[in-house]
Every structure is written in C-alpha cells, then in structure tokens.
Amino acid sequence: MIPVKRGQVSNQILWGKILMENLSEFNSDRREFFRITDSVHIDYNPLSTAEVKKLIPHIQNHVQNDAVQSNQRLNSIQTSLNHLIDQINQTDRDIARALRLLDEKITLVNKTIAQKENSSEQRAYTDANLSGGGVAFFVSENYPTKTAMEIQIEFRSSGSVIHAIANVIACTKSYDAPRDTPYILRLVFSHMSEIDRNLLVKHTLSRQALDLRLNKEIQL
C-alpha cells in the first residue's frame, strides 16, 4: 500500500468557488472530458524516474479482480435503471418516484452493509474535481510541476478503485482553502489501464447524469 496523504474538504460549494477562480486553464485544456466534483478516497505518492519505469508495466497490464468486475456490472445496471426510470417519469411520475425511492433504499442498505464490513478501516474522503483526463484536490504540501505521482482513487458510491500514474501540472496556494490543505494539486493522468480509464469515464458520466436528474426534480 502506498503512503497516504489526504486533502480534507467537506464543503463542495467552497470547492466549486475555488475551482472556478483557479482552475479555468485546467478545464480548457480538458474540454473533451466531462468534469464532476465528487467525494472520493485518494492515496498518492511522489515517484522517482526509476519508480515510474518500474510501475508502468503493472499499471498497463492491470487485471480485474472479481470485486472490480462486480462493481462494474452494478454500475452498468444502475445506469440502465436510471435511464428506464427517466423514461417512465415522462408518463407516470408517481411510479418513477416510487422506483427511485426503492433504488435509494437498496443503495442505503448496501452502503450500511459495506460500512459494517469495513468498520475496522477508517476512510477519509476528499472532494475532488475529476475527469477522464485528470484530477484536482486540496493538499497540505506544495509539489513541483512535472512531479510524477502514483495515485489510487476509490469511488465512494461504488467502492471501485482506479490506479494510475499522473504528473503535476500545477500546485498553487489558495487563500480560500482549508488551513491544513492550502494547496490545489492538479494532476493529469499519464499512465492508466484501459479498464480503469473506462471505469473512470463511466463513473463521471453516471454522476453527471445523476446531478442533471436531481436538478430536474428540484425544478419540478
């Protein structure tokens, strides 16, 4: 397990404000990717040139385990269910709402079981700006540009984990950030398996679709 260094942020409104003020160039460089703000568990560690060369084959030859395959299948089912509920909502909002409540109940039960199973391992989650091309989040230290990083990101909603090598494109101090994590670390992924990249893209699309659906419900 790589050493753990985690940014601590709980206010997504604060993150959104800082993101708009400081990450405009990061967004413009990655317009082809959907971007979301999500609560994730992040482990990261700077790498030397020799460590990068040693890690690349492991990253590129990533093999899914049963747990990852199950999570991907669940995510695919969830996406199909969300699409179906949206279609039902056009003709019968009561039935669509009942299905969403049932889905939320199942999700809550699943999370409760997972929390009991992992009660011995405490997880710290960070609000991060995430896309298929990179990630940005608050950190306690300043890292030089072009520093290589090993990074693992666990999605809170599914428990799926992606593993990648990334490069620092900027690490700037923000006076609006929490005191213990005053820097915004921006990373662009340089090496990631196709399996993990597809998982990441599907997750961002799924979260974006969820946000759009919730916004529509609020407006109704």
Secondary structure, 3 states (H helix, E strand, C coil): CCCCCCCCCCCHHHHHHHHHHHCHHHHHHCCCCCCEEEEEEEEEEEECHHHHHHHHHHHHCCCCCHHHHHHHHHHHHHHHHHHHHHHHHCCCHHHHHHHHHHHHHHHHHHHHHHHHHCCCCCCCCEEEEECCCEEEEEECCCCCCCCEEEEEEEECCCCCEEEEEEEEEEEEECCCCCCCCCEEEEEEEEEECHHHHHHHHHHHHHHHHHHHHHHHHHHC
